[in-house]
Amino acid sequence: MTDTPAALDIITYGEAMAMFVAAETGPLAGVGQFTKRIAGADLNVAIGLARLGFRVGWISRVGDDSFGQYVRDTLTKEGIDQRCVSTDERYPTGFQLKSKNDDGSDPAVEYFRRGSAASHLSVADYVADYVLPARHLHLTGVAPAISPSSRELAFHLAHEMRAAGKTISFDPNLRPTLWPSRAAMVEGLNALAALADWVLPGIGEGEVLTGYTRPEDIAGFYLERGARGVIVKLGAAGAYFRTAHDAGVIVGQPVAKVVDTVGAGDGFAVGVISALLEGRTLPQAVARGNRIGALAIQVIGDSEGLPSRAQLDALERSQVPSIAHAA
């Protein structure tokens, strides 16, 4: 590249898809109308961080189709750098269908992503002059699952940024159906987590990946493998954090009505990453993660509830988190 950004704050990579959200409840087969939105775990995090004023770069491939243009238009609207997003004329942009639930339960999601442009991501998409000046790399477990070549890119990014002394966060985001086996998923994601500074599993994900059921043990598993801090998401109960020197629980933010649970973990990651890059303590970062995760589940869509900087500042002035330190 001849025109490199002066200094991006955050790099992430992965697959974005057009998402069609049902306009009515019930099985997807019976739904007649849908609303088009954007989806993708790593892109949700990129959007959230960009809204908070961070300079975010995203690496991906899209198809030469209307969905691909929709992804690019979204990146432009959100202010995300897309110089390392390429258009692949051979393969399409993926899409998904998502049901509408009124009871706060997880919606049904059907994916149409096999053979997508993003599944052909590889180390060839890595551009050192673009990636290495950034302060931080965020990885999820989704992009490494979509293909062996994309998985190779994830490890290459992590190794390169680690060697450059930059920080790395990792959210497992389990997608078992995308892996050849459960054992391959556990091995691959734990190897990637071992390269990260901050590991953010959900309690259920942690049990699958480590074999432990207690958040203290899940956190200890990753601390022993090199993480500086581990945050285990506990759903409505909040989140448990642990470092070599401190541990505790940050209680969750109360939510009157859960509208759409998808994207809660991505919102949590936005809160944690943004706070840590601003020099906040880990408890403060977890509190912000809880706060933004709670916002994300109160609206339809994966990223629509992610706040602007002004909205977040107002919330943080009005709310004080409760911290229960472990013995």
C-alpha positions in Angstrom: 0.0 0.0 0.0 1.3 3.5 -0.8 -1.3 5.4 1.3 -1.1 4.1 4.8 -3.0 5.5 7.8 -1.0 7.6 10.2 -2.0 5.5 13.2 -5.2 3.5 13.5 -6.2 2.7 17.1 -7.7 -0.7 16.4 -7.5 -3.4 13.8 -10.0 -6.2 13.4 -11.0 -8.6 10.6 -13.7 -11.0 9.6 -16.9 -11.4 7.7 -19.8 -9.0 7.4 -23.2 -10.2 6.1 -26.4 -8.7 5.1 -29.0 -9.7 7.8 -32.7 -9.9 7.2 -34.6 -9.6 10.5 -38.2 -10.9 10.6 -40.9 -8.2 10.9 -43.1 -10.7 12.8 -42.8 -13.4 15.3 -42.9 -17.1 14.4 -40.9 -19.6 12.4 -38.8 -18.1 9.7 -40.5 -20.2 7.0 -43.8 -18.4 7.7 -42.4 -14.8 7.7 -43.3 -12.6 4.8 -41.5 -9.4 5.5 -37.9 -8.7 6.7 -35.8 -5.6 7.4 -32.3 -5.5 6.1 -29.5 -4.8 8.6 -25.8 -5.5 8.9 -24.3 -8.4 10.9 -20.8 -9.7 11.9 -19.3 -10.1 15.3 -16.0 -8.3 14.6 -17.8 -5.7 12.5 -20.1 -5.0 15.4 -17.1 -4.3 17.6 -15.5 -2.1 14.9 -18.8 -0.1 14.7 -19.1 0.3 18.4 -15.5 1.5 18.8 -15.7 3.9 15.9 -18.8 5.5 17.4 -16.8 6.1 20.5 -14.2 8.1 18.5 -11.6 5.4 17.9 -9.9 5.1 14.5 -10.8 1.6 13.4 -9.5 -0.5 10.5 -11.3 -3.6 9.3 -9.8 -6.3 7.0 -12.2 -8.4 4.9 -13.5 -9.4 1.5 -16.9 -8.8 0.0 -18.5 -9.9 -3.2 -19.1 -7.8 -6.3 -22.8 -7.6 -5.5 -25.4 -5.4 -3.8 -24.7 -7.0 -0.4 -21.1 -6.2 -0.7 -21.9 -2.6 -1.6 -24.2 -2.5 1.4 -21.3 -3.6 3.6 -19.1 -0.9 2.1 -21.8 1.8 2.6 -22.1 0.8 6.2 -18.4 1.1 6.7 -18.4 4.6 5.2 -21.4 5.6 7.3 -19.7 4.4 10.5 -16.4 6.0 9.7 -14.5 2.7 9.6 -11.3 2.5 7.5 -11.8 0.0 4.6 -8.6 0.3 2.7 -7.9 -3.4 3.4 -11.4 -4.5 2.4 -11.2 -6.1 -1.1 -13.9 -6.9 -3.6 -13.7 -10.5 -4.7 -15.4 -10.9 -8.1 -15.5 -14.7 -7.8 -17.5 -15.2 -4.7 -20.6 -13.6 -3.1 -21.2 -11.7 0.1 -22.9 -13.9 2.7 -26.3 -13.1 4.3 -28.5 -14.4 7.1 -32.1 -14.6 8.3 -33.0 -13.8 11.9 -36.3 -14.5 13.7 -38.1 -12.0 15.9 -38.8 -13.0 19.5 -40.9 -11.1 21.9 -40.0 -13.1 25.0 -36.4 -12.1 25.3 -35.1 -15.6 24.2 -32.4 -16.0 21.6 -33.6 -15.6 18.1 -33.3 -18.3 15.4 -30.6 -17.5 12.9 -30.0 -19.2 9.5 -26.7 -18.5 7.7 -26.1 -18.4 4.0 -22.3 -18.0 4.0 -20.7 -21.2 2.6 -18.2 -20.2 -0.1 -18.6 -16.5 0.6 -16.0 -14.0 -0.4 -14.9 -13.5 3.2 -14.4 -17.3 3.7 -11.5 -16.9 1.2 -9.6 -14.5 3.5 -6.0 -15.6 3.8 -2.5 -14.4 4.8 -2.5 -12.7 1.4 -4.9 -10.1 2.9 -2.3 -9.1 5.5 -0.6 -5.7 4.9 2.1 -5.0 7.5 2.1 -1.3 6.9 -1.6 -1.1 7.6 -1.7 -3.4 10.6 1.4 -2.9 12.6 1.0 0.9 13.3 -2.3 0.2 15.1 -2.4 0.1 18.9 -4.6 -2.9 19.3 -5.9 -6.0 17.6 -9.3 -7.5 18.3 -10.1 -11.0 17.3 -13.2 -13.1 17.6 -13.7 -16.9 17.2 -16.0 -16.4 14.2 -13.6 -15.4 11.4 -11.1 -18.2 12.3 -13.9 -20.7 12.0 -15.1 -19.9 8.5 -12.1 -21.5 6.7 -8.6 -22.8 7.2 -7.1 -19.9 5.3 -9.0 -17.4 7.4 -7.8 -19.2 10.5 -4.3 -18.9 9.3 -4.8 -15.1 8.9 -6.0 -14.9 12.5 -2.9 -16.5 13.9 -0.6 -14.4 11.6 -2.2 -11.2 12.7 -1.9 -12.2 16.4 1.7 -13.3 16.1 2.7 -10.1 14.2 1.0 -7.8 16.6 2.3 -9.6 19.6 5.8 -9.4 18.2 5.3 -5.7 17.7 4.4 -5.2 21.4 0.8 -4.3 20.7 -2.2 -5.5 22.8 -4.7 -8.1 21.7 -8.2 -8.9 22.8 -10.0 -12.1 22.0 -13.7 -13.0 22.3 -14.3 -16.8 21.6 -17.7 -16.3 20.0 -18.3 -20.0 19.5 -19.7 -21.2 16.2 -19.5 -25.0 16.5 -21.2 -25.7 13.1 -18.4 -23.9 11.3 -15.7 -26.2 12.7 -14.8 -29.7 11.5 -15.2 -31.0 15.1 -15.6 -29.8 18.7 -12.1 -30.9 19.5 -10.7 -28.8 16.6 -12.7 -25.8 17.8 -11.4 -26.1 21.4 -7.8 -26.6 20.3 -7.9 -23.7 17.7 -9.6 -21.1 19.9 -7.5 -21.9 23.0 -4.3 -21.6 20.9 -5.6 -18.2 19.7 -6.5 -17.1 23.2 -3.0 -17.9 24.4 -1.8 -15.1 22.1 -4.1 -12.5 23.6 -3.7 -10.1 26.5 -7.5 -9.9 27.3 -9.7 -12.9 26.9 -13.5 -12.5 27.1 -15.4 -15.8 27.2 -19.0 -16.2 28.2 -19.5 -18.6 31.1 -20.9 -21.3 28.8 -18.1 -20.8 26.2 -15.6 -21.1 29.0 -17.0 -24.4 30.1 -16.8 -25.8 26.5 -13.3 -24.5 26.0 -11.7 -25.3 29.4 -13.8 -28.0 30.9 -14.3 -25.8 34.0 -17.7 -24.5 35.3 -16.6 -21.9 37.8 -15.6 -18.5 36.4 -12.6 -18.4 38.7 -11.2 -21.6 37.2 -12.0 -20.5 33.6 -10.1 -17.3 34.2 -7.2 -19.2 35.8 -7.0 -21.5 32.7 -6.3 -18.5 30.5 -4.1 -16.7 33.0 -1.8 -19.7 33.1 -1.5 -19.6 29.3 -0.4 -16.0 29.2 -3.4 -13.7 29.4 -3.0 -10.5 31.4 -6.7 -10.3 32.2 -9.7 -12.6 31.8 -13.3 -11.4 31.9 -16.0 -14.1 32.1 -19.4 -12.9 31.1 -22.2 -14.1 33.4 -25.3 -12.9 31.5 -27.7 -10.8 33.6 -25.5 -11.4 36.7 -22.7 -9.2 35.2 -19.1 -10.4 34.7 -16.3 -11.9 36.7 -12.8 -10.4 36.1 -9.4 -11.8 37.2 -5.8 -10.8 36.8 -2.6 -12.0 38.6 -3.3 -9.4 41.3 -7.1 -8.9 41.5 -10.4 -10.5 41.0 -14.0 -9.7 41.5 -17.5 -9.4 40.0 -19.1 -6.4 38.4 -22.9 -6.7 38.7 -25.0 -6.4 35.5 -27.0 -3.4 34.4 -30.8 -3.9 34.9 -32.8 -4.1 31.7 -36.6 -3.6 31.8 -37.2 -5.5 28.5 -34.9 -7.6 26.4 -35.6 -7.1 22.8 -32.7 -8.9 20.9 -30.0 -10.8 22.7 -27.7 -11.1 19.6 -24.8 -8.6 19.8 -24.7 -8.4 23.6 -21.2 -9.9 23.8 -20.0 -7.6 21.0 -21.3 -4.6 22.9 -19.5 -5.9 26.0 -16.3 -6.2 24.1 -16.7 -2.6 22.9 -17.0 -1.4 26.4 -14.0 -3.4 27.7 -11.6 -2.6 24.9 -12.5 1.1 24.7 -12.0 1.6 28.5 -8.7 -0.3 28.6 -7.3 1.7 25.7 -8.3 4.8 27.5 -6.2 3.7 30.5 -9.1 2.7 32.8 -8.8 -0.1 35.3 -10.1 -3.6 34.5 -13.1 -3.2 36.9 -14.0 0.1 35.2 -13.6 -1.6 31.8 -15.9 -4.5 32.8 -18.5 -2.0 34.2 -18.5 -0.2 30.8 -18.8 -3.6 29.1 -21.9 -4.4 31.1 -23.3 -1.0 30.4 -22.9 -1.2 26.6 -24.0 -4.9 26.5 -27.2 -3.9 28.3 -27.8 -1.2 25.7 -27.3 -3.6 22.8 -30.1 -6.0 23.9 -32.7 -3.3 24.1 -33.1 -2.8 20.4 -33.5 -4.9 17.3 -30.3 -5.4 15.4 -26.8 -6.4 16.3 -25.2 -3.0 16.4 -28.1 -0.5 16.5 -27.9 -0.2 20.3 -24.2 0.7 20.4 -23.9 4.3 21.8 -22.1 7.4 20.6 -19.5 8.9 22.8 -21.9 11.6 24.1 -24.5 8.9 25.0 -21.9 6.8 26.8 -20.5 9.8 28.7 -24.0 10.7 29.9 -24.6 7.1 31.1 -21.3 6.9 32.9 -22.0 10.1 34.8 -25.3 8.8 36.0 -24.4 5.2 36.9 -22.0 3.8 39.5 -21.0 0.1 39.2 -21.1 -2.3 42.1 -17.9 -4.3 42.6 -17.6 -7.4 44.7 -14.0 -8.4 45.1 -13.2 -12.0 45.5 -11.5 -13.2 48.7 
